[in-house]
Amino acid sequence: MSSLETKLGRAIFRNPVLGASGCTGHGYEMAEYTDLSRYGAVSLKTVTYHARPGNPPERVNEVPGGIISSIGLQNPGPDVFLEEIMPKALSALDRDQIVVSVAGDTVEEYVELCQRTVERYGDRIAAVELNAACPNVNHGTGYFSRDAHAARELVAAAKGAVEVPVFYKFNTNFENYLEVATAVSETGVDAIYTSNTPMGMKIDLRKKRPVLGNVVGPVCGPAIRPIGMLRIWNLYQAVSVPLVASGGARTWEDVIEYMLAGAAAVGVGSAQFPHPDIVPQIVSGLEAYVEREKLDSLSVLVGAAHR
Ligand SMILES: Cc1cc2nc3c(=O)[nH]c(=O)nc-3n(C[C@H](O)[C@H](O)[C@H](O)COP(=O)(O)O)c2cc1C
């Protein structure tokens, strides 16, 4: 066993540094800029039940310590994803590296997406990730992230429908995020993945208008890392399910800090935009660290700051 090997429930990854969904394409787009074999895994860009054109431009802009974005889950829908995109992802990434991120408006839509993916590619992917931060037709954006009963129902239904490991990715911005995570942890979910991105906005001084076409959008990058750290710290005390942190990780030290707070793995998102080869650099830093510290396994650090 390698000292960086990482277990998220039934899923086993070569290291704890994961390419976060929406920031790593479908892997293959990154191949000429980075060494994909150094990624623990890549969560592919979320595919939704219906194709989505995304939000009006402008969709991404810089803010101090990060970026603000509002993409609106643009994607071509499941037919194109399964027929055209998945074969390319499979050609760039190994089986243990592919996490398929899905989202729907209803539990039934999520479940059907999981089933279609697993029927076709179940023996060639590591896990499915339920992106719970997306809109819901009846109950509004973030329903499956802020309603503990709905979140539990969603994850239980997906777990019952497919054999592969299931991750639940949710937005921790709602006051009851610990209650939601606790409810989800009772389903036997393999990992709880946190998107710790608070909403923000930016005004264009010249136009005297909001910069984003959608007016508001989540803020990500180093500016939000302390927020993510606190939420991982609190989640680690509340649930015993493996946690994945995302929010501002861009160095190996950031990954170690998140692990000490309680994360078993860390998603690296927008740090890849200016530095597409950042994940291999982070992994090399972790390898040097375990050597220096004479650790048999990096996983001994998970939650160590609580002890
Ligand atoms: C441009 C952009 C697109 C994103 N698209 C998705 C997505 O499709 N699905 C998802 O679960 N998260 C998406 N995210 C959230 C990231 O996966 C990640 O959780 C978030 O950016 C925080 O990590 P970071 O601070 O390292 O960027 C997106 C983020 C950005 C910046």
The ligand as an SDF file (V2000), in Angstrom:
LIG
                    3D

 31 33  0  0  0  0  0  0  0  0999 V2000
  -15.9820   27.6180  -12.8840 C   0  0  0  0  0  0  0  0  0  0  0  0
  -16.4520   26.6260  -11.8490 C   0  0  0  0  0  0  0  0  0  0  0  0
  -17.3090   25.6020  -12.2220 C   0  0  0  0  0  0  0  0  0  0  0  0
  -17.7490   24.6810  -11.2630 C   0  0  0  0  0  0  0  0  0  0  0  0
  -18.5860   23.6740  -11.6580 N   0  0  0  0  0  0  0  0  0  0  0  0
  -18.9650   22.7340  -10.7500 C   0  0  0  0  0  0  0  0  0  0  0  0
  -19.7630   21.6280  -11.1540 C   0  0  0  0  0  0  0  0  0  0  0  0
  -20.1380   21.4650  -12.3210 O   0  0  0  0  0  0  0  0  0  0  0  0
  -20.1080   20.7140  -10.1990 N   0  0  0  0  0  0  0  0  0  0  0  0
  -19.7010   20.8210   -8.8910 C   0  0  0  0  0  0  0  0  0  0  0  0
  -20.0310   19.9380   -8.0750 O   0  0  0  0  0  0  0  0  0  0  0  0
  -18.9200   21.8590   -8.4900 N   0  0  0  0  0  0  0  0  0  0  0  0
  -18.5530   22.8070   -9.3910 C   0  0  0  0  0  0  0  0  0  0  0  0
  -17.7430   23.8380   -8.9880 N   0  0  0  0  0  0  0  0  0  0  0  0
  -17.2860   23.9090   -7.5590 C   0  0  0  0  0  0  0  0  0  0  0  0
  -15.8900   23.2880   -7.4060 C   0  0  0  0  0  0  0  0  0  0  0  0
  -15.9180   21.9020   -7.6800 O   0  0  0  0  0  0  0  0  0  0  0  0
  -15.3270   23.4920   -5.9830 C   0  0  0  0  0  0  0  0  0  0  0  0
  -16.1480   22.8140   -5.0480 O   0  0  0  0  0  0  0  0  0  0  0  0
  -15.2590   24.9890   -5.5940 C   0  0  0  0  0  0  0  0  0  0  0  0
  -14.7600   25.7680   -6.6760 O   0  0  0  0  0  0  0  0  0  0  0  0
  -14.3680   25.2290   -4.3660 C   0  0  0  0  0  0  0  0  0  0  0  0
  -13.0410   24.8240   -4.6110 O   0  0  0  0  0  0  0  0  0  0  0  0
  -11.8370   25.8580   -5.0200 P   0  0  0  0  0  0  0  0  0  0  0  0
  -11.8500   26.9610   -4.0060 O   0  0  0  0  0  0  0  0  0  0  0  0
  -10.6260   25.0130   -4.9760 O   0  0  0  0  0  0  0  0  0  0  0  0
  -12.1440   26.3720   -6.3920 O   0  0  0  0  0  0  0  0  0  0  0  0
  -17.3110   24.7860   -9.9160 C   0  0  0  0  0  0  0  0  0  0  0  0
  -16.4400   25.8230   -9.5630 C   0  0  0  0  0  0  0  0  0  0  0  0
  -16.0030   26.7390  -10.5100 C   0  0  0  0  0  0  0  0  0  0  0  0
  -15.0610   27.8190  -10.0970 C   0  0  0  0  0  0  0  0  0  0  0  0
  1  2  1  0
  2  3  1  0
  2 30  2  0
  3  4  2  0
  4  5  1  0
  4 28  1  0
  5  6  2  0
  6  7  1  0
  6 13  1  0
  7  8  2  0
  7  9  1  0
  9 10  1  0
 10 11  2  0
 10 12  1  0
 12 13  2  0
 13 14  1  0
 14 15  1  0
 14 28  1  0
 15 16  1  0
 16 17  1  0
 16 18  1  0
 18 19  1  0
 18 20  1  0
 20 21  1  0
 20 22  1  0
 22 23  1  0
 23 24  1  0
 24 25  2  0
 24 26  1  0
 24 27  1  0
 28 29  2  0
 29 30  1  0
 30 31  1  0
M  END
$$$$
